[in-house]
Amino acid sequence: MLAGFAAAQLWGTGLRTAVPLLVAVVVAVAAARMLATAASRAGAGALRAGRLRAGFAAVALSRQPGADRLMALVAVAVAGLCAATGGWLAGFDARDSRAVQELGAPRVLTVRAANPTALLGAVRRADPGGREAMAAVVDAAATPPVVAVDAARLPAVAAWLPQWGPRPAVVPPGTGADAPAVTGGRLVLRARNDGAEPVRLAVAVQNTVTGRSARLTLGPVDPGEHEAAADVAGCAEGCRVVSLDLLQPRPANADDAPPKAGPDTPPSDAAAAVLTITELRQEAPAGRVLDAAFLGDPRQWRTGATGPAMQVSARQGALTLTLPDVAWNFDDRVYVMAAALPLPAVLAGEAPAPWRLGDPTLDLFGGGTVPVHVAGTAPMLPVVGGSGVLVDLDAAQRLGAGGSSAGTYQVWLAAGAGAGVEERLRAAGLTILGADDTGARAARFAARGPAVAERYRLFAAVLGLLAAAAALAVAVAAERRQRGADLLALRVQGLAARTAATAGRAGSGAVVLAGALTGLLAAIVARFASGPSLPYFADGWNPPDPPEPLPPLPLLATAAAALLLLALVWRAATAGRAEGKTR
């Protein structure tokens, strides 16, 4: 009763580590109270049936002073050892799980790169097979936090825990056809200006290797059909066209500018600028960059994800850009659809409040807002934990988010990554700033409070078992002389020596066996009645699927080891002269 009351008081407090032991005391004492009665009835029945060896052993056990207390002590010691061993082993699983969740791969390098595109290209050059390394960018400051990975390499490199669910499919189902790369020389625009004023067209390009962005301004293009050209620099490795920006005409006198469009100011139907693009080519080496088939395909173009956008019409081999008369608040850019939209994302935790009010969007690494759709959910994700999104880095940088340096740049390495992969990454242009691995991180967790407490609890449980073994030896030695005299008297009356010797040892042996089995039962009851006795981490972090504190095989192995130790002590204590006299 006292143990049960104490367990109820300590439940949910900082001293709850004692709760499983107190529950074990309740079970052990209750079972021990029934030992004498059960032994007495079993002994009487065995004697009546003529089974003298079992009958005398049971009667001796029922009349042995303190047998119930010794059994309870043994049971509590075994239960405490089983619970401590299970908690100690579960701590390893919890620390390994957290290390994998926080890193995402067996080994992670923090690197310096100019932008996500440069990071992605460098990793792919260092590991063209895609089996050892994967580029990743983590932006913990975003809302929600974003982890972008080279999703095509995710199955081979990342350490994906089973409790996170199936591996997500974050690669877009289809992408637009890539336009021919711009490699240098001069970029020539052929277009027809249907407006009343000259306009300019800004072409944003991005180096496909270094990720550096450039902006070329073509024009002015006077009313009518004309060509305009601009020199290209920084595209020796090849650049892709990211967006086209129609620079609307502005009046020479700012006072004559039309008012900005506001919530109460509808845009005018009159067009301030209308430009129809029929060709974009480069002169040296000669070749078309955007031909009629590409320009006239509506699947290759998209407008901005937020705010009012200009009108875009792709048909009949041409791309027409139209800005209304009142266009100061309009997004006057059109983007090349280099990846399918909306961008697939895997969400952990609750969706941000803006997503519940409108279409989900992400500001990927500060490089632009793109629409996304939740392709799957998971209880936890690598690095970001229980709140964040996972997207494909390749698709993100193709959608115009590859020119920013926001976020932390990483390279995830697979468990079988070769020793030379770091040198290849350096040769590809990356600077390695630091490294971490799951083993080292789990070891750091093991040096902190809860893990140390679990080891101390295991040490105390071992001492408790040794104390129970010592009590067993003292109890057997204390009653050995009297037990020997009783059995000698029975020998005089004709009891066989073999039966007398067995009966002399079996009583205390039954205490050991019953105590060990009761301790095993008490450990299981305590586990399900009270749960884990200690948190796995000082900050309260728990894995999504906590490890089993009493796994079956370690539980049985621990109970068997405890029983073996007690049996050896019992055998040594019963092998004395008093038992020999019975022969």
KOLMIDREN-462333 format. One record per residue (C-alpha): residue number from 1; residue in one letter; x, y, z. Coordinates in steps of 0.02 Angstrom, whole numbers. Example, Ala and Ser with C-alpha at 12.3 -4.5 7.8 and 13.67 -1.06 7.14 Angstrom:
// KOLMIDREN-462333
(site 1; "A"; (615; -225; 390))
(site 2; "S"; (684; -53; 357))
//
This chain:
// KOLMIDREN-462333
(site 1; "M"; (0; 0; 0))
(site 2; "L"; (141; 120; 41))
(site 3; "A"; (230; 82; -123))
(site 4; "G"; (70; 109; -224))
(site 5; "F"; (34; 272; -135))
(site 6; "A"; (212; 333; -166))
(site 7; "A"; (202; 287; -350))
(site 8; "A"; (42; 388; -367))
(site 9; "Q"; (124; 538; -284))
(site 10; "L"; (280; 534; -393))
(site 11; "W"; (187; 505; -556))
(site 12; "G"; (226; 647; -677))
(site 13; "T"; (355; 729; -563))
(site 14; "G"; (542; 746; -580))
(site 15; "L"; (562; 592; -468))
(site 16; "R"; (461; 478; -581))
(site 17; "T"; (616; 372; -607))
(site 18; "A"; (565; 283; -446))
(site 19; "V"; (389; 242; -508))
(site 20; "P"; (431; 79; -603))
(site 21; "L"; (526; 15; -452))
(site 22; "L"; (381; 56; -335))
(site 23; "V"; (258; -30; -452))
(site 24; "A"; (375; -181; -451))
(site 25; "V"; (371; -179; -261))
(site 26; "V"; (181; -186; -263))
(site 27; "V"; (183; -337; -380))
(site 28; "A"; (326; -425; -290))
(site 29; "V"; (255; -405; -114))
(site 30; "A"; (82; -461; -169))
(site 31; "A"; (155; -616; -252))
(site 32; "A"; (268; -653; -104))
(site 33; "R"; (120; -646; 16))
(site 34; "M"; (43; -790; -80))
(site 35; "L"; (202; -893; -80))
(site 36; "A"; (184; -975; 92))
(site 37; "T"; (1; -1022; 66))
(site 38; "A"; (33; -1091; -108))
(site 39; "A"; (186; -1190; -49))
(site 40; "S"; (92; -1263; 100))
(site 41; "R"; (-53; -1325; -6))
(site 42; "A"; (62; -1390; -142))
(site 43; "G"; (169; -1482; -14))
(site 44; "A"; (20; -1565; 69))
(site 45; "G"; (-48; -1623; -98))
(site 46; "A"; (121; -1690; -154))
(site 47; "L"; (145; -1789; 7))
(site 48; "R"; (-27; -1866; -6))
(site 49; "A"; (13; -1916; -184))
(site 50; "G"; (176; -1996; -130))
(site 51; "R"; (293; -1869; -213))
(site 52; "L"; (406; -1853; -62))
(site 53; "R"; (543; -1750; -142))
(site 54; "A"; (425; -1611; -202))
(site 55; "G"; (317; -1624; -47))
(site 56; "F"; (458; -1603; 79))
(site 57; "A"; (532; -1459; -24))
(site 58; "A"; (365; -1365; -29))
(site 59; "V"; (331; -1394; 157))
(site 60; "A"; (506; -1333; 200))
(site 61; "L"; (478; -1177; 95))
(site 62; "S"; (312; -1140; 178))
(site 63; "R"; (391; -1153; 351))
(site 64; "Q"; (551; -1060; 309))
(site 65; "P"; (559; -896; 408))
(site 66; "G"; (570; -741; 297))
(site 67; "A"; (548; -836; 133))
(site 68; "D"; (417; -712; 73))
(site 69; "R"; (528; -563; 110))
(site 70; "L"; (676; -644; 24))
(site 71; "M"; (570; -682; -129))
(site 72; "A"; (506; -502; -135))
(site 73; "L"; (685; -438; -123))
(site 74; "V"; (742; -550; -265))
(site 75; "A"; (591; -501; -371))
(site 76; "V"; (619; -314; -347))
(site 77; "A"; (805; -332; -386))
(site 78; "V"; (769; -429; -547))
(site 79; "A"; (631; -308; -598))
(site 80; "G"; (744; -158; -567))
(site 81; "L"; (884; -235; -670))
(site 82; "C"; (766; -276; -814))
(site 83; "A"; (692; -100; -815))
(site 84; "A"; (862; -16; -804))
(site 85; "T"; (935; -124; -943))
(site 86; "G"; (785; -91; -1055))
(site 87; "G"; (795; 97; -1027))
(site 88; "W"; (982; 96; -1058))
(site 89; "L"; (963; 3; -1223))
(site 90; "A"; (814; 112; -1276))
(site 91; "G"; (922; 265; -1249))
(site 92; "F"; (1041; 205; -1384))
(site 93; "D"; (898; 191; -1509))
(site 94; "A"; (828; 362; -1460))
(site 95; "R"; (997; 448; -1477))
(site 96; "D"; (1031; 365; -1645))
(site 97; "S"; (857; 415; -1706))
(site 98; "R"; (883; 596; -1655))
(site 99; "A"; (1056; 603; -1733))
(site 100; "V"; (984; 540; -1898))
(site 101; "Q"; (838; 662; -1888))
(site 102; "E"; (949; 813; -1854))
(site 103; "L"; (1077; 772; -1988))
(site 104; "G"; (977; 681; -2121))
(site 105; "A"; (1122; 569; -2178))
(site 106; "P"; (1260; 464; -2100))
(site 107; "R"; (1384; 606; -2129))
(site 108; "V"; (1350; 789; -2170))
(site 109; "L"; (1471; 921; -2231))
(site 110; "T"; (1436; 1106; -2211))
(site 111; "V"; (1507; 1193; -2364))
(site 112; "R"; (1523; 1364; -2444))
(site 113; "A"; (1457; 1392; -2619))
(site 114; "A"; (1403; 1545; -2718))
(site 115; "N"; (1222; 1488; -2732))
(site 116; "P"; (1114; 1331; -2738))
(site 117; "T"; (1146; 1306; -2923))
(site 118; "A"; (1334; 1307; -2897))
(site 119; "L"; (1315; 1186; -2751))
(site 120; "L"; (1207; 1068; -2852))
(site 121; "G"; (1326; 1069; -3000))
(site 122; "A"; (1481; 1043; -2894))
(site 123; "V"; (1409; 893; -2803))
(site 124; "R"; (1352; 814; -2966))
(site 125; "R"; (1525; 837; -3041))
(site 126; "A"; (1608; 762; -2886))
(site 127; "D"; (1490; 612; -2885))
(site 128; "P"; (1420; 586; -3059))
(site 129; "G"; (1347; 417; -3010))
(site 130; "G"; (1235; 491; -2876))
(site 131; "R"; (1271; 354; -2747))
(site 132; "E"; (1385; 443; -2624))
(site 133; "A"; (1342; 628; -2609))
(site 134; "M"; (1188; 739; -2618))
(site 135; "A"; (1171; 928; -2616))
(site 136; "A"; (1055; 1006; -2487))
(site 137; "V"; (1006; 1181; -2434))
(site 138; "V"; (923; 1212; -2266))
(site 139; "D"; (833; 1376; -2231))
(site 140; "A"; (778; 1367; -2049))
(site 141; "A"; (727; 1551; -2049))
(site 142; "A"; (592; 1525; -2181))
(site 143; "T"; (408; 1505; -2136))
(site 144; "P"; (391; 1358; -2134))
(site 145; "P"; (572; 1299; -2124))
(site 146; "V"; (631; 1226; -2290))
(site 147; "V"; (751; 1085; -2328))
(site 148; "A"; (787; 1065; -2514))
(site 149; "V"; (880; 911; -2575))
(site 150; "D"; (931; 838; -2740))
(site 151; "A"; (781; 722; -2733))
(site 152; "A"; (843; 604; -2867))
(site 153; "R"; (983; 554; -2748))
(site 154; "L"; (879; 548; -2590))
(site 155; "P"; (849; 358; -2586))
(site 156; "A"; (1034; 318; -2608))
(site 157; "V"; (1108; 445; -2488))
(site 158; "A"; (987; 501; -2352))
(site 159; "A"; (954; 402; -2194))
(site 160; "W"; (764; 388; -2195))
(site 161; "L"; (690; 317; -2034))
(site 162; "P"; (544; 195; -2050))
(site 163; "Q"; (438; 294; -1927))
(site 164; "W"; (439; 442; -2046))
(site 165; "G"; (333; 344; -2168))
(site 166; "P"; (371; 303; -2350))
(site 167; "R"; (502; 404; -2441))
(site 168; "P"; (418; 556; -2521))
(site 169; "A"; (404; 590; -2706))
(site 170; "V"; (460; 772; -2720))
(site 171; "V"; (525; 767; -2898))
(site 172; "P"; (402; 863; -3011))
(site 173; "P"; (307; 743; -3126))
(site 174; "G"; (356; 840; -3281))
(site 175; "T"; (459; 991; -3333))
(site 176; "G"; (459; 1107; -3479))
(site 177; "A"; (581; 1079; -3621))
(site 178; "D"; (745; 1168; -3590))
(site 179; "A"; (784; 1308; -3711))
(site 180; "P"; (954; 1307; -3796))
(site 181; "A"; (1087; 1385; -3684))
(site 182; "V"; (1160; 1558; -3711))
(site 183; "T"; (1348; 1540; -3727))
(site 184; "G"; (1412; 1712; -3771))
(site 185; "G"; (1428; 1839; -3909))
(site 186; "R"; (1278; 1952; -3937))
(site 187; "L"; (1097; 1916; -3897))
(site 188; "V"; (977; 1978; -4031))
(site 189; "L"; (791; 2009; -4006))
(site 190; "R"; (666; 2015; -4148))
(site 191; "A"; (499; 2087; -4091))
(site 192; "R"; (352; 2195; -4142))
(site 193; "N"; (305; 2342; -4032))
(site 194; "D"; (118; 2373; -4046))
(site 195; "G"; (119; 2515; -3920))
(site 196; "A"; (139; 2701; -3943))
(site 197; "E"; (306; 2718; -3852))
(site 198; "P"; (475; 2631; -3865))
(site 199; "V"; (497; 2488; -3741))
(site 200; "R"; (644; 2386; -3679))
(site 201; "L"; (655; 2202; -3637))
(site 202; "A"; (766; 2141; -3496))
(site 203; "V"; (823; 1961; -3511))
(site 204; "A"; (880; 1875; -3350))
(site 205; "V"; (1001; 1732; -3378))
(site 206; "Q"; (1087; 1615; -3257))
(site 207; "N"; (1249; 1520; -3278))
(site 208; "T"; (1205; 1336; -3268))
(site 209; "V"; (1372; 1294; -3185))
(site 210; "T"; (1415; 1439; -3070))
(site 211; "G"; (1235; 1496; -3039))
(site 212; "R"; (1283; 1678; -3066))
(site 213; "S"; (1143; 1784; -3136))
(site 214; "A"; (1153; 1922; -3264))
(site 215; "R"; (1028; 2044; -3336))
(site 216; "L"; (1035; 2101; -3516))
(site 217; "T"; (932; 2250; -3576))
(site 218; "L"; (881; 2245; -3759))
(site 219; "G"; (812; 2400; -3842))
(site 220; "P"; (734; 2522; -3850))
(site 221; "V"; (617; 2441; -3974))
(site 222; "D"; (522; 2577; -4068))
(site 223; "P"; (341; 2552; -4125))
(site 224; "G"; (337; 2426; -4266))
(site 225; "E"; (445; 2272; -4298))
(site 226; "H"; (628; 2291; -4256))
(site 227; "E"; (782; 2202; -4191))
(site 228; "A"; (881; 2246; -4035))
(site 229; "A"; (1044; 2172; -3971))
(site 230; "A"; (1155; 2169; -3815))
(site 231; "D"; (1323; 2093; -3774))
(site 232; "V"; (1327; 1934; -3668))
(site 233; "A"; (1460; 1908; -3534))
(site 234; "G"; (1488; 1772; -3405))
(site 235; "C"; (1405; 1632; -3503))
(site 236; "A"; (1555; 1535; -3567))
(site 237; "E"; (1493; 1378; -3476))
(site 238; "G"; (1316; 1407; -3538))
(site 239; "C"; (1171; 1510; -3470))
(site 240; "R"; (987; 1475; -3469))
(site 241; "V"; (852; 1606; -3490))
(site 242; "V"; (762; 1632; -3325))
(site 243; "S"; (638; 1772; -3360))
(site 244; "L"; (588; 1912; -3477))
(site 245; "D"; (551; 2082; -3402))
(site 246; "L"; (452; 2209; -3504))
(site 247; "L"; (513; 2381; -3454))
(site 248; "Q"; (362; 2492; -3475))
(site 249; "P"; (382; 2669; -3541))
(site 250; "R"; (379; 2808; -3412))
(site 251; "P"; (332; 2987; -3450))
(site 252; "A"; (474; 3111; -3453))
(site 253; "N"; (386; 3216; -3321))
(site 254; "A"; (351; 3116; -3163))
(site 255; "D"; (199; 3227; -3129))
(site 256; "D"; (119; 3159; -3286))
(site 257; "A"; (136; 2978; -3227))
(site 258; "P"; (-28; 2887; -3203))
(site 259; "P"; (-78; 2852; -3023))
(site 260; "K"; (-29; 2688; -2945))
(site 261; "A"; (-158; 2553; -2946))
(site 262; "G"; (-235; 2527; -2777))
(site 263; "P"; (-377; 2425; -2706))
(site 264; "D"; (-503; 2555; -2763))
(site 265; "T"; (-419; 2593; -2929))
(site 266; "P"; (-459; 2467; -3065))
(site 267; "P"; (-330; 2454; -3203))
(site 268; "S"; (-369; 2537; -3366))
(site 269; "D"; (-411; 2432; -3517))
(site 270; "A"; (-291; 2537; -3620))
(site 271; "A"; (-124; 2453; -3652))
(site 272; "A"; (31; 2553; -3609))
(site 273; "A"; (150; 2425; -3687))
(site 274; "V"; (122; 2279; -3805))
(site 275; "L"; (274; 2182; -3864))
(site 276; "T"; (263; 2026; -3973))
(site 277; "I"; (425; 1925; -3970))
(site 278; "T"; (454; 1817; -4124))
(site 279; "E"; (636; 1766; -4098))
(site 280; "L"; (781; 1773; -3975))
(site 281; "R"; (948; 1717; -4047))
(site 282; "Q"; (1134; 1736; -4018))
(site 283; "E"; (1256; 1789; -4152))
(site 284; "A"; (1419; 1704; -4103))
(site 285; "P"; (1407; 1560; -4106))
(site 286; "A"; (1251; 1580; -4209))
(site 287; "G"; (1095; 1492; -4151))
(site 288; "R"; (920; 1518; -4090))
(site 289; "V"; (890; 1530; -3904))
(site 290; "L"; (701; 1550; -3905))
(site 291; "D"; (626; 1498; -4072))
(site 292; "A"; (448; 1510; -4132))
(site 293; "A"; (399; 1338; -4066))
(site 294; "F"; (461; 1380; -3891))
(site 295; "L"; (391; 1556; -3887))
(site 296; "G"; (220; 1500; -3948))
(site 297; "D"; (202; 1357; -3824))
(site 298; "P"; (99; 1414; -3672))
(site 299; "R"; (168; 1269; -3568))
(site 300; "Q"; (339; 1351; -3567))
(site 301; "W"; (290; 1512; -3478))
(site 302; "R"; (225; 1568; -3309))
(site 303; "T"; (194; 1733; -3223))
(site 304; "G"; (230; 1784; -3044))
(site 305; "A"; (148; 1692; -2900))
(site 306; "T"; (93; 1847; -2803))
(site 307; "G"; (15; 2012; -2851))
(site 308; "P"; (-61; 2065; -3017))
(site 309; "A"; (36; 2009; -3169))
(site 310; "M"; (43; 2071; -3347))
(site 311; "Q"; (-50; 1981; -3483))
(site 312; "V"; (48; 1844; -3570))
(site 313; "S"; (-9; 1760; -3731))
(site 314; "A"; (92; 1619; -3812))
(site 315; "R"; (21; 1564; -3979))
(site 316; "Q"; (56; 1555; -4166))
(site 317; "G"; (245; 1551; -4142))
(site 318; "A"; (257; 1711; -4040))
(site 319; "L"; (250; 1774; -3861))
(site 320; "T"; (149; 1931; -3830))
(site 321; "L"; (174; 2033; -3671))
(site 322; "T"; (43; 2164; -3628))
(site 323; "L"; (48; 2290; -3487))
(site 324; "P"; (-107; 2395; -3447))
(site 325; "D"; (-103; 2584; -3442))
(site 326; "V"; (-97; 2585; -3251))
(site 327; "A"; (40; 2460; -3218))
(site 328; "W"; (152; 2527; -3080))
(site 329; "N"; (99; 2389; -2959))
(site 330; "F"; (103; 2251; -3089))
(site 331; "D"; (234; 2113; -3099))
(site 332; "D"; (301; 2142; -3273))
(site 333; "R"; (402; 1979; -3283))
(site 334; "V"; (366; 1815; -3367))
(site 335; "Y"; (467; 1662; -3315))
(site 336; "V"; (525; 1514; -3417))
(site 337; "M"; (436; 1359; -3351))
(site 338; "A"; (596; 1263; -3314))
(site 339; "A"; (506; 1148; -3191))
(site 340; "A"; (326; 1096; -3168))
(site 341; "L"; (215; 1199; -3055))
(site 342; "P"; (151; 1197; -2923))
(site 343; "L"; (310; 1130; -2843))
(site 344; "P"; (280; 967; -2747))
(site 345; "A"; (322; 977; -2562))
(site 346; "V"; (314; 858; -2414))
(site 347; "L"; (245; 943; -2258))
(site 348; "A"; (282; 901; -2077))
(site 349; "G"; (171; 980; -1945))
(site 350; "E"; (30; 1102; -1973))
(site 351; "A"; (17; 1207; -2129))
(site 352; "P"; (59; 1392; -2106))
(site 353; "A"; (-89; 1507; -2080))
(site 354; "P"; (-71; 1594; -2251))
(site 355; "W"; (-85; 1424; -2335))
(site 356; "R"; (-256; 1398; -2256))
(site 357; "L"; (-316; 1565; -2323))
(site 358; "G"; (-251; 1549; -2500))
(site 359; "D"; (-141; 1451; -2619))
(site 360; "P"; (18; 1384; -2536))
(site 361; "T"; (177; 1473; -2587))
(site 362; "L"; (359; 1469; -2533))
(site 363; "D"; (493; 1601; -2539))
(site 364; "L"; (634; 1484; -2583))
(site 365; "F"; (799; 1546; -2513))
(site 366; "G"; (751; 1726; -2543))
(site 367; "G"; (758; 1701; -2731))
(site 368; "G"; (574; 1712; -2773))
(site 369; "T"; (402; 1653; -2721))
(site 370; "V"; (334; 1499; -2809))
(site 371; "P"; (169; 1405; -2787))
(site 372; "V"; (179; 1234; -2705))
(site 373; "H"; (63; 1091; -2670))
(site 374; "V"; (74; 967; -2528))
(site 375; "A"; (119; 803; -2612))
(site 376; "G"; (133; 709; -2448))
(site 377; "T"; (148; 726; -2260))
(site 378; "A"; (265; 651; -2131))
(site 379; "P"; (272; 658; -1941))
(site 380; "M"; (451; 719; -1952))
(site 381; "L"; (574; 770; -2087))
(site 382; "P"; (764; 772; -2090))
(site 383; "V"; (843; 926; -2008))
(site 384; "V"; (682; 1027; -1989))
(site 385; "G"; (600; 899; -1875))
(site 386; "G"; (414; 907; -1843))
(site 387; "S"; (381; 1073; -1931))
(site 388; "G"; (441; 1112; -2107))
(site 389; "V"; (437; 1062; -2290))
(site 390; "L"; (547; 956; -2403))
(site 391; "V"; (566; 1007; -2586))
(site 392; "D"; (675; 963; -2734))
(site 393; "L"; (828; 1075; -2745))
(site 394; "D"; (848; 1052; -2933))
(site 395; "A"; (669; 1108; -2966))
(site 396; "A"; (687; 1254; -2845))
(site 397; "Q"; (841; 1324; -2929))
(site 398; "R"; (762; 1300; -3101))
(site 399; "L"; (611; 1402; -3047))
(site 400; "G"; (717; 1556; -3016))
(site 401; "A"; (766; 1522; -2837))
(site 402; "G"; (944; 1473; -2876))
(site 403; "G"; (1031; 1639; -2874))
(site 404; "S"; (1015; 1677; -2689))
(site 405; "S"; (1139; 1634; -2551))
(site 406; "A"; (1009; 1616; -2411))
(site 407; "G"; (1009; 1458; -2306))
(site 408; "T"; (1143; 1336; -2251))
(site 409; "Y"; (1230; 1239; -2388))
(site 410; "Q"; (1266; 1056; -2352))
(site 411; "V"; (1326; 898; -2437))
(site 412; "W"; (1250; 738; -2369))
(site 413; "L"; (1360; 583; -2384))
(site 414; "A"; (1299; 404; -2390))
(site 415; "A"; (1362; 272; -2270))
(site 416; "G"; (1470; 195; -2406))
(site 417; "A"; (1546; 358; -2469))
(site 418; "G"; (1728; 335; -2516))
(site 419; "A"; (1873; 421; -2431))
(site 420; "G"; (1909; 530; -2582))
(site 421; "V"; (1737; 610; -2598))
(site 422; "E"; (1787; 763; -2495))
(site 423; "E"; (1938; 795; -2605))
(site 424; "R"; (1829; 782; -2759))
(site 425; "L"; (1708; 908; -2684))
(site 426; "R"; (1850; 1029; -2652))
(site 427; "A"; (1912; 1003; -2830))
(site 428; "A"; (1736; 1044; -2892))
(site 429; "G"; (1745; 1215; -2809))
(site 430; "L"; (1667; 1190; -2636))
(site 431; "T"; (1746; 1246; -2474))
(site 432; "I"; (1713; 1126; -2329))
(site 433; "L"; (1677; 1223; -2170))
(site 434; "G"; (1635; 1080; -2053))
(site 435; "A"; (1581; 900; -2039))
(site 436; "D"; (1469; 797; -1926))
(site 437; "D"; (1408; 617; -1924))
(site 438; "T"; (1271; 522; -1835))
(site 439; "G"; (1392; 423; -1727))
(site 440; "A"; (1479; 578; -1659))
(site 441; "R"; (1315; 668; -1627))
(site 442; "A"; (1241; 517; -1537))
(site 443; "A"; (1399; 509; -1431))
(site 444; "R"; (1375; 692; -1381))
(site 445; "F"; (1197; 653; -1328))
(site 446; "A"; (1262; 506; -1227))
(site 447; "A"; (1371; 625; -1124))
(site 448; "R"; (1221; 728; -1066))
(site 449; "G"; (1109; 714; -914))
(site 450; "P"; (974; 584; -957))
(site 451; "A"; (1098; 462; -1033))
(site 452; "V"; (1212; 479; -882))
(site 453; "A"; (1063; 452; -767))
(site 454; "E"; (1017; 293; -860))
(site 455; "R"; (1193; 225; -839))
(site 456; "Y"; (1188; 266; -654))
(site 457; "R"; (1019; 181; -639))
(site 458; "L"; (1091; 25; -721))
(site 459; "F"; (1239; 30; -601))
(site 460; "A"; (1121; 46; -453))
(site 461; "A"; (1015; -99; -519))
(site 462; "V"; (1170; -210; -530))
(site 463; "L"; (1214; -164; -351))
(site 464; "G"; (1035; -206; -301))
(site 465; "L"; (1048; -378; -380))
(site 466; "L"; (1214; -409; -291))
(site 467; "A"; (1132; -356; -128))
(site 468; "A"; (990; -479; -159))
(site 469; "A"; (1117; -616; -196))
(site 470; "A"; (1207; -577; -34))
(site 471; "A"; (1043; -582; 63))
(site 472; "L"; (1005; -751; -17))
(site 473; "A"; (1173; -820; 36))
(site 474; "V"; (1150; -757; 215))
(site 475; "A"; (973; -826; 226))
(site 476; "V"; (1024; -998; 162))
(site 477; "A"; (1175; -1005; 277))
(site 478; "A"; (1073; -950; 427))
(site 479; "E"; (947; -1091; 413))
(site 480; "R"; (1063; -1223; 343))
(site 481; "R"; (1109; -1301; 511))
(site 482; "Q"; (929; -1319; 568))
(site 483; "R"; (877; -1384; 398))
(site 484; "G"; (1015; -1513; 404))
(site 485; "A"; (959; -1574; 575))
(site 486; "D"; (779; -1592; 517))
(site 487; "L"; (828; -1691; 364))
(site 488; "L"; (946; -1801; 467))
(site 489; "A"; (799; -1848; 578))
(site 490; "L"; (700; -1895; 425))
(site 491; "R"; (845; -2001; 364))
(site 492; "V"; (840; -2097; 528))
(site 493; "Q"; (657; -2133; 494))
(site 494; "G"; (700; -2206; 324))
(site 495; "L"; (696; -2058; 203))
(site 496; "A"; (811; -2090; 55))
(site 497; "A"; (972; -1989; 52))
(site 498; "R"; (940; -1925; -125))
(site 499; "T"; (766; -1865; -76))
(site 500; "A"; (832; -1783; 82))
(site 501; "A"; (971; -1691; -11))
(site 502; "T"; (852; -1629; -144))
(site 503; "A"; (725; -1570; -15))
(site 504; "G"; (861; -1479; 79))
(site 505; "R"; (908; -1374; -69))
(site 506; "A"; (744; -1358; -162))
(site 507; "G"; (656; -1246; -36))
(site 508; "S"; (777; -1101; -55))
(site 509; "G"; (795; -1141; -239))
(site 510; "A"; (609; -1116; -262))
(site 511; "V"; (626; -944; -182))
(site 512; "V"; (757; -898; -311))
(site 513; "L"; (656; -962; -459))
(site 514; "A"; (493; -885; -399))
(site 515; "G"; (578; -721; -362))
(site 516; "A"; (658; -712; -534))
(site 517; "L"; (496; -752; -625))
(site 518; "T"; (399; -630; -518))
(site 519; "G"; (531; -497; -553))
(site 520; "L"; (511; -524; -740))
(site 521; "L"; (322; -507; -722))
(site 522; "A"; (342; -354; -611))
(site 523; "A"; (455; -268; -739))
(site 524; "I"; (325; -293; -876))
(site 525; "V"; (183; -232; -766))
(site 526; "A"; (285; -81; -711))
(site 527; "R"; (326; -38; -892))
(site 528; "F"; (146; -36; -949))
(site 529; "A"; (84; 45; -790))
(site 530; "S"; (208; 188; -783))
(site 531; "G"; (292; 202; -954))
(site 532; "P"; (474; 255; -975))
(site 533; "S"; (544; 317; -810))
(site 534; "L"; (661; 448; -884))
(site 535; "P"; (653; 566; -1033))
(site 536; "Y"; (779; 523; -1166))
(site 537; "F"; (840; 703; -1184))
(site 538; "A"; (854; 850; -1067))
(site 539; "D"; (755; 964; -1186))
(site 540; "G"; (607; 843; -1191))
(site 541; "W"; (635; 787; -1372))
(site 542; "N"; (557; 619; -1412))
(site 543; "P"; (566; 517; -1572))
(site 544; "P"; (402; 503; -1668))
(site 545; "D"; (399; 317; -1631))
(site 546; "P"; (485; 297; -1461))
(site 547; "P"; (590; 139; -1442))
(site 548; "E"; (523; -4; -1337))
(site 549; "P"; (594; 14; -1160))
(site 550; "L"; (577; -174; -1131))
(site 551; "P"; (619; -263; -1293))
(site 552; "P"; (579; -450; -1276))
(site 553; "L"; (750; -526; -1313))
(site 554; "P"; (853; -409; -1201))
(site 555; "L"; (720; -426; -1066))
(site 556; "L"; (731; -616; -1066))
(site 557; "A"; (921; -611; -1077))
(site 558; "T"; (932; -494; -927))
(site 559; "A"; (813; -601; -823))
(site 560; "A"; (910; -758; -871))
(site 561; "A"; (1076; -678; -822))
(site 562; "A"; (1004; -624; -654))
(site 563; "L"; (934; -798; -624))
(site 564; "L"; (1102; -876; -667))
(site 565; "L"; (1193; -765; -542))
(site 566; "L"; (1068; -803; -405))
(site 567; "A"; (1073; -989; -445))
(site 568; "L"; (1262; -992; -428))
(site 569; "V"; (1251; -904; -261))
(site 570; "W"; (1115; -1023; -204))
(site 571; "R"; (1214; -1176; -259))
(site 572; "A"; (1369; -1118; -169))
(site 573; "A"; (1270; -1078; -11))
(site 574; "T"; (1183; -1247; -4))
(site 575; "A"; (1338; -1353; -34))
(site 576; "G"; (1390; -1363; 151))
(site 577; "R"; (1426; -1492; 282))
(site 578; "A"; (1249; -1488; 350))
(site 579; "E"; (1183; -1553; 185))
(site 580; "G"; (1318; -1684; 180))
(site 581; "K"; (1263; -1756; 346))
(site 582; "T"; (1097; -1805; 270))
(site 583; "R"; (1189; -1932; 166))
//
